[in-house]
Amino acid sequence: MSEENELLRRLFDLLEEYSRERNSPPLLEYHPPAELQELLELDRPAGQQDWDLLFDWIEKYLRYGVKTSSPAFLNRLWSGANPPSILAEMMVAATNTSADSYESAPVSILYEKHMIREMLRLAGFTHGEGQMTTGSSNANMVAMMCARNLLPERIKEDGLSGSRKLYAFVNKDAHYSMDKAANILGIGTGNLVKIPFNERGEMRVGELETAIRKVVREGGIPFFVGLTAGTTVRGAYDPIPEVLSLRDKYNFWLHVDGAWGGAAIMSDRLREKFMPRLNEVDSFTFDFHKMLGSALICNILLLNNSTHTLGTALAAGDTSYLFRDSDDNEVLDLGSVSLQCARRVDGLKMFLDWKFYGKEGFGKRVEHYLDLITYAGELVRSTPELELVAPRTSFNLCFRYKVPEGNAEAFNRRLRNALYHRGQGLVAIAYVEKKLVLRLVISNTQVTRETLEELFDRLVSIGRELVETGLQGTEGGMDPSGEGCGPACG
C-alpha cells in the first residue's frame, strides 16, 4: 500500500468513528480559549514531516470541535452537510482543480451550467444567466455591481467621479453584506438608504417610495433596491409585488436576497406564500448550504432577462492567457464572468445534492422546517418561563427567558452560554428593538419535535438554576471564556 493510500485509510477510519458519534451528546467538549490552546499544543515545531504528529492534530480537531450535525446545533443558518455534498467535497479535494475554464474543469463546468439552467427554470427566469459565488454576501455585491455598471453613466469605464450620486435602498434589517457592498463598490454606506419595517419586520413600501422621491428631487439616481427574503434575525420577507410597481415607475434594479428564506423556492406552496412574483425581479440569490444542507459554501446568483450582463459588468483586463471562449458561443469559461480568477468546484456539491433529493425532496424538507419552528413557537407560548419577543412570520423564532427581576439581557446571555458550555445546545443571540433575544432557526435534518422539547426543557432547567443562585440580577454578560459565570454555568 502506498503512503498516500495509507494516509487516506487512517483518515477514513477517524472520519468513520466521528460519523458514528457526531449526532450524539455532548455538542462539544468545551474549554475556554487559553485552556484549549494548551490542549492543542499549537507551539510544537513546524517542518517535522511527521504524519503521527499531524494525525494527532486531526484527532484534536475532531474531538474539540462543535458537532454541527448534532440536533443540539441550532445556532446558525446552516448545520451538518448532506452526504452527497460531503462526497463531493472529498472528490473536489482529491482532484484539486479550478472551475474557471472548460479547459481545466470540463465536467464541473457542465455540472454547474446544468444547475444554473435548473435554478433559472425554478425561479421562473425564462431568459437569464447565473453564476455560483462565494456566498450570498458576494452575490449581493455582484448584483449591485451589475446594476451600477449597466447605468448609462459609463461607471465601469469612467468611474464614479463624474456621475450623479447613486443610491441603493434596503430594509433596515437587511444583512450587513449590503453595507459592505455599498462600501466596496464606491456607492458609500451613507448612500445606502435603510427603510423602516413594520411590526412583522417587512419593509414599508410607502416609506421606500418617499425615500426614492427625495433622492430624485435632489438629483440623485435611485439605481438599486434590495429586498430580503427571510431576514437574518426575524425571518421577514419583504413584499415583492408592491415594490415591482415602484420599479416600473422609477426604473431601478430589483434584487432579492434569499440567502436564508430563498429556499422556499423548492416548495410551490411556500414560494407563493413568501415570494409571489419572484419571476419578475431582476436578480435573486439563495444559499444551498443553509436550509438545503449542502456543504459550505454553496451559493447561486440568478439574473433575469439577461444573457451577457455578467460579462458586461464584471469582465475586465486581458484574460487571453487563460480563457478560450469566443464571443459568439455560450460562456463555458465561467472565470471570465466572475469576480475571482480561480473558482472552487462548488457546482459538484449542488449537482449531486440536487440529483439525489430533487425539488420534491428539498421542498418537503423546507416545509418540515416550517412545521418544526411553528411547533417551537407553541412550546414557547405554553412555557410560563419563556416569552416571544417578535411575531414569528416564517422560519425564525425570537424569544427569551422571563426574568423575575434584574437585567434580562445579562440573564439570557448567561443562560445561552451555560447551555453551550455544558455541551447541551447552541442557539443564537441577536437584538430585536434593542432587546437581546434567543434566536432559534432550524436547518438541521436531525431536529425533531422531541429534540425541540428536550432543548426547551434544558433551557428552562438552567434558567431556574440561574434564578435560584441569584444570577438574574447580575449586570453585563459572560465573556467567551466563561469567567465570572459561576457554578450554574457548568
N, C-alpha and C positions, 0 to 999 in steps of 0.2 A: 504494500500500500504506500502511495506517495505521501510526502509530508503534507501536501495540500489536502488530500483526502482524509488523512488522519485528523487534521485540524477541523475539517468540516464535521467529522464524526463526533469529535469532542464537543463541538458547539451544539450540534443537534441533540446530543444527549442532555446537555444542560437546558436547552430550549424545551425539550420534551418534559423534563422534570418541572420546569417553570410553568409550562402549559397546564399540567395537572393541578397545580396549586393556585393559578392566577385568579380564580374566581372565589377562592376560599378566604375566610378571615385569618389574620387581620389585613386591613387595607394596606398597611405598611408597618415596618418596624421603625418607629420614629426616633430620631436623635437630633438634638439641637445642632446647628451648623458647625460649631467648633468641635464638638464631640464626633460628628460624622466625618469631618476632615481627618481626624486622627485615625478613625477606623479604616478609612480609605487608603491611608498611607501614601498620600499624594507626593511626598517628597522622596520617594525611592528614586534612585538614579535612572536616567533615561539611557537608551542605547545599549541595553544588556542583551538584546536579541534572545530573550529567554521566554519561551512560549508558556511555561508554567507560571511565570510571573504575570504574563498577560492574561491568562485564564483566571488567575486569582482576582484581577480587577473586573473581569467579565462576571464572575460569580458574585462579587460585591455589588456590581451594578444591578443584577437581578435581585439580590437579597434586600437591598436597602431602598430600591425604587418604589414608587407608588404603583400598585396594581390597577392600571387604568381600565382593565376589562371587568373588574370586580363590580357587582351591583351596588356596592357602597360608594363608588366613584360617581358623584353627581355634581361635580364642581364646574366642569367645562361644557362647552357646546359639542364636544367630541368625547369619545371614550375608546375602549379597545377596538381593534380593527377587524373587519370581515376576513375570514380565512382566505377567500380568493385573492384579496389585495395583499395579504401577508405573503402569499406565494409569489405574487407579482413583485413585491419589494425584494425578495430573495433573488429572483431572476434578474432584476434590474442591477442589483449589486454585483452579481456574478458576471454579467455580460458587459457592464460598465461602458455605456455609450451615451451620446448626447442626441436628444431628439430635435436637433436643429436643422437637419437636412436629410433628404431621401437617400443621399449617397452614403451617409454614415449610419442611418437607422431606418431602413426601408419598411420593416414590419411595424415598428412602433408608430411611424408616421401614418401608415394606413389605418392602424387601430385608432389613432387619435382623430384622424379625419372622419372616420366612420362615426365615432362618438359625437363629434361636433355636429354632423348631419342629424344624428338621432336626437340630440338635445335641441337643435333648432326646430325640428319637427314637433317635439314635445312642447316647446314654448309657443308654437304657432307662428314662428318666424319663417314665412314661406320663401322669402328671398333674403338670406342672411349669411353671415360668416361668424367665425368664433375662434377662440384660442384658449388653451389651458394656461393658467398663470400660477404664480407662486402663492395664491390665496386671494380672498375677496378684497383684502386691503389693496393689493396690487391691481386687481381687476377694477375696483372703483376709480383708481387713479388713471388707468388706461382709458376707461370710459370718459372721464373728464378731459383727458388729453385729446381724445378723438373729437369731442365737442369743441374744444378750444381751437384745434388745428384745422378744423373744417370751416371756421368763420372766414368771411371774405377779407378780413384784415391781414391775411397772409402772415399770421403769427409764427408759424413754423419757420418761415424763411426770414422774416424781418424782426422777430422778437416782439416783446410786449411794449417796448418804449414808445412806439408811435401809435399804439392802439388806444381807443377809449377804454375806460375801466371795465373789467369783466367781473360779473357777479354770479356766484353759484348759491343755490338755496337748498337747505336740508332741514329735516326735522331736528328740533333742539336735542332730541335723544338719539340722533344718528350716531353711527360708530365713529370713533376718533380718527379712523383712516381717512375720512373726508377732510378733516383739518390738515392731515399730513399731505393729502393730495393737493389741496389749495396752496400749501407751503411750497412743496416741491415744484409745482407747475408755474409758480410765479404769480398765481392769482392773488395771493395774500390771504392770510387767515381772517383779516378784518373784512374781506370781501366775500367771505363765506357766511351768508345770512342764515341764521338759525331761527326757524319758525316755531312758535309755541304750539303745544299739543293740547288736546282735550283730555277729559278725565280718563279716557281709555288709552292715552299715550299716542293717539293718531294726530298727524299734522293737521292744523286748522287751515283749510284751503282758502277761506276768506282772508286770513292774515297773510297767506302766501301771495295772493293777488295784490293786496295792499303794499307789500314789500316790493313786488315787481314793479308796480306803478311808480313807486317812489324812485327806484333806480332809473326807470325810463325818463321820468321828469328831469332827473339830474344829469342826463346824458350818458348814463352807463349802459352796458349790454347785459341783459339777463340771459346768459348763454346755457345754463345747466341747472336742472332740478334733479336732485337725488332723493328718491323715495326709499323707505326702508320696509322690507317685507320680513317682519319679525325683529323688532329692536332688541338689543342685547340684554337689557335688564327686564323690561316689561313684556316683551314679546309682541309689541303692537305692529299692526300692518297699516301703513299709510294708504289713503284712498286713491287708487289708480284712476277710476273713471272721471272723478271731478277734476283731477289735475290734467288729464288728457284734454279736457275742454280749454284749460288755460294754455296748454301748449299750442293748440290751434290758433289761439289769439295772439300769443307773444313769441311764438317760433323758437322756443328753447329746446335743447336736447333733454329728453326724459329718460332717466336711468333708474332701475330698480335694483337695490342692493338686497338680494335674498340670501346672503351668506348663511343665515340660520334658517329663517322661515321659508326660504325658496324651495325647500324640499317638499313643500305641499304640492308642488307641480306634479308629483308622482301619483297623486290621488285626484281623480276628476272632481269628486265631491269637495275636497278641501281646496283645490285650486279655485273653483268657482266661489267658494265661501270667502277665501282670504285674498285672492289675486284676480278678480274679474277684469277682463280686457287686457290681460298681460300681453297678449299677442300684438297690441298696438303700440307698446312703448318702443323706445329707440335702442335700449340695451338692458341686459339682465345678467346678473351673476348669482351663482349659488355654489355652495361647497358640497362635494361628495363626501368629504371627510367628517362632516358633522352628523346630522341625523341619519344619513345613508350609510355611514360606517366604514368608508374606505380609509386606508392607512394615510396618515398625514404625509404630505399635503396633497389635496386633490380638488382643484377648483376649475370652473369653466366660466368664461365670459362670452356672451352671445350678443351679436349686433343684428338689428332688424333692418330690412330694406337696404341691404348693403352687400357689396361683393368685394370692394377694394379699399374700404375705409381704413382698415388696419394698416395696410401698406402705405396709403397716402399719409396717414397721421404719424406713423411710427418709423417707417423706414428712412434711413439717412446714412450718408457716408458710402465709401467704396467697399462693397462686400463681395467683389468678384472673385476673390481668392477662395471663398467658402461656398457660396450658393450658386446653383446651376439652373434655377428656374428661368424660363424665358417669359417675356411679358404677356404672351397670349395664352399661356397654359394655366391650368389650375395650380394654385400655390401648394407645392409639396415641401418646399424648404421653409418650414414654419419659423425657423430662427430669423428669417428675413422680415417677418411681421411681428416680432416680439421685442420687448424692451431689452431682454438679455440675449447674449450670444449662445452660450451653452444652455441647454434646457434638459431638465430631468425627464425621464421617461415615465411621467405620471399617467399617460394615456393607457398604459397597460393595466394599471390598477382599476381605472374606471371601466375599461373594456371587460375585464374578467368579472368584476362585480356585476356589471350590467347584464352580461350573458348568463350569469349564474342566477341572479334574483329577478331580473326583468322589472318592468314598470309595475306589474301586479304585485310582485313580492315587496318592492320598495313602498308601493302605495299602502299595502296592509301594515307595513312597519310604521310608517308615519301616522296612520290612523290609530294604531295601537298606542303610540306615544301620547297622542292627544287624549285617548281614553285614560291612560295612566295618570297624566298630570291633572285631569279632571277629578279622578279619584283622590289624588293627593290633596286637592283643594277641599274635597269633602272631609278628609281626615283633619285638616287644619280647622275647619269650621266646627267639627264635632269634638275638638280637644280644648278644654277650658283654658289651658295654659298658653295656647297659641292664638294668633290673630293674623288675618290678611292685611297687608299694607297697601296693596293696589289691586284693582279688579283683574282677575285672570281672564284674558281675552283669547289666548291661544296656547302656546307651549311652555310658558314661563309662569312660575308661581313665586310671588314675593310675599314673605311672611316673617314673623318674628315671635319670640317668646315674650309674653306679657311680664313686665317686671313690676312686682308689688310696690317697690319704691326704689329710688336711686336712678342711676344712669342706664337707660335702656340700651344705648349704643355700646357701652363698655360691656354690659352683661351679655348681649348677643354675640359680641366678638369673642368673649371668653368661652361662651357655650360652643360656638362653632369650632374654635381652636381646640377645646378639650375633646370634642368628638374626633377631630383629626389626629391629635397626639396619641389618643388611645387606639388608633387604627380602626375605628369603628365606622367612619364615614367621612366624606368630604363634600360639603356644599359650598356654593359661592357666597360672598358677601358683596353688597352693592348699596347704592343710595337711591331712594325714591323720595323726592321732595325733601331732601336733606335728612331723611331718616335712614339709618343703617338697617338693611333688611337681609334676611337669608334668602338667596335666590335658588330655587330648585328647577333644574332642567333635566330632561331625560333624553339621552342619545345612546343608551346602552341596552343592548338586546337581552342582557341578563336580568334587568329590572322587572319585577312582578309586583302585583298588589301586596303580596306577602312581604317582599323586601322593603316596600314603602312603609308598611305598618311597623316593621322592625326598626326602620330608621326613625320614625316619629316617636316610637317608644323609647329609643335610646336618647333622643333629643330631650324629651320630657324628663326622663330619669336623671340625666346630667343637669338639666335646668333646676330640678328640685334640689339636687345636691348643692348647687351653687347658691340657691336661696337659703338653704339650711346653714351653710357655712358663712353666710353673711356677705358674700361677694357681689350681691346685686347692686350695692350702692357704691362700688369702687369706681373712681373716675379713671378715664383712659382705657386703653385696650391692652391686649397682650402682644408683646413683640414676637417675631417669628421664633425666637429661641425658647419661648415658653417661660422665661424668667418672670417672677412675680405672679405667676398664675396660682400658686398654692396647690395643695394636695388634691383638690377637687378636679383639677385638670388632668390628673393621672401622670 
